[in-house]
Each structure stands twice: as C-alpha cells, then as structure tokens.
C-alpha cells in the first residue's frame, strides 16, 4: 500500500488540510469498520455456542500478540490500556511508594507524564525535573537528577519540539542509578520504528489514536516480564489475576496484571487493523516521507521562528507566532488544522506520510503574514 492509498481510505483527509496527527490521527474506513463489525457480532450473534466473554478475550489475545510483534516484545509483556495516560498511571500506581522516594522527569513531558507524579508529590514523593534546552536532554544533568531516584519518566519523541531523545542512553543511566525507566512513546508508533528491546526500558506506554490512525481507547503498555513480577497494581479485576475466584488471588503473569475488567474490545480490534495498515505501507517508508515533508515545511520557516530542529527528527514541527490561539483559529477558518502549544507558546504542525507537498505549501502560504 502507498501513503496516497492510505490517505484515500481516510475520509477526514479529503477536505481540510489536516496537520494535527500528534494529537489525533483520523482513521481509515476499514479501521472503523473493524470496530463496528466486532461490536455487531458481539452483540447480535451471542448464543450458547458463542460466549461473549470468550469472544472478547480472544480479541484481546490477538491484539496483544499483534502489538507485541509490532513493538518487538512478547505477548505476555503487553497490557491493553485505554491510553498512554492510563499506562503511565498503571505503573505509577503499582509501586509501593514511600515518603522520601524520588521520581525524575524532564520539563518536556506531556501532562500524561507530569500529573501522576504531581499526585505522588502530595503524598511525600520527591519529583525532580530535569531542565532542558531546545528539546534536548543533557545526559549529565539527567544522571545527576536520577541519582538515588526510584523511577525516571521521559518521552521518546517530545510533543513540544519533535525531537528524538536518546532513549537507550537515558535508560542505561537510570538503570545504573538503580531506577526504573518508564517511557512515554505515544509519538512514535506509526511514524517511526519502535523496538522496545533495543530501548531496554522497564515500561513503555503508548496508544494508537495518533500516528497509527486507530481509535480512541486503543492504548497499550509494555512491561518487561521480570519487572512486572515486582509490581502490584492497585486496581484489580478478573483480567488482572490468574483465577478470579481464588482467595487469595494471584496476579496474572507478566503485563496482563495491568488489565482489569469488561472494557470494550472494539478499539483494540481497530488497533490491530490500524497496525496492519501501517505495516502494509511500511514504517521505514512512512518515516522517510515524513522527514521529506517536514523538511519542506522547515525550509520555509524563518530560522528565528523555528523551535524544532532545522533537520526534522519527526513530523512534529513547532513554530513561533505572535498569538498562537489566534493563528490556529485563523488557519482553521482557511481549512488548515494545526494546534497551539502551552510550552513553548507556539503552534505545532504534525505532518504524516498521508499528507502532501501541496498541503505543506498551503500552510507556508497561510503563515506568510506571520513574518511581516
């Protein structure tokens, strides 16, 4: 499949110039249809020979296996979640925190990677924030901050600048300090290759509703199987345990302990379909096209207005304008969809392989007045 064919299959891309995949990726028809078909079958075809729980759990198993294959893990290291935020919270809530324990994060994190630690801070956990510059983390500053910490949380690709952080290096630094490493990877799947084994992180949280073009509610969490055995989730249900009726219960082996109860399998059925589509196009091919299109955009932006790297590292391009909210509203009136960021105070265009050169040029033409 070519990126143009994937675009043709996605109705939301047929009218407006959509450049906001870092927030939400509109789904192709067959992704939505896969979810619809599952719901209809699950609700209409249930009978004595078609147990709805068996059908749902089989769907979950298939999605776990597909996600594991896609990210370079084993199926027992994947938990199906609602979102990246849910995955980060699941890990945060499974650690027996003590007053005086320390969490490290960067100042580049999305609220998904800040709010769980703010809550723990109210309970006596120290939160150290590594200050960064231009979307870059200084490994020495990170090493100093993580010394004596229990966990470090950081992004693989920053939502603020579109920079790629040196994940494997930061994981090694955290491990040398005796800390767990939790990675927010939501901006990676679907636009860049991902291999959790190469990263070596203890846990990686992500979701399918951005660059993978899946549905909301189709998140996933990788947890190293040995690390999972040391974690005790505070939310427990029959999908979390080996035998739901046992007293005392035993957590399910591996990452499945982070799943809970009767959630709707449809978004994860759609996630499987979305991964299949992205794989059919080819992640390397997607990444190359994104770099080309993002480079075209960057080349048309004055240097002093660019917050992202001059050589793009992802499809996320952050641009300084005088009034971000007003600019987003003006562009929307012209049929161009981008978003405003709180920090830096700027707008961000998120370019996917399904975009076109002419769409990038339309954005550049619409931004000309910002440089006057």
Secondary structure, DSSP 8 states (H G I E B T S, - for coil): --HHHHHHT-GGGSSSEE-BTTT-----HHHHHHHHHHHHHHHHS-BTTB-HHHHHHHHHHHHHHHHHHHHT--GGGEEEES-HHHHHHHHHTTS---TT-EEEEETT--GGGTHHHHHHHHTT-EEEEE--BTTB--HHHHHHHHTT-SEEEEESB-TTT--B--HHHHHHHHHHTT-EEEEE-TTTTTTS---HHHHT-SEEEEESSSTT---TT-EEEEE-HHHHTT---SS--TTTBS-TT-SS--B-SGGGGG--S---THHHHHHHHHHHHHHHH-HHHHHHHHHHHHHHHHHTS-GGGB-S-SS-SSSEEEE--S-HHHHHHHHHHTTEE-EEETTTTEEEEE--TTS-HHHHHHHHHHHGGGG-
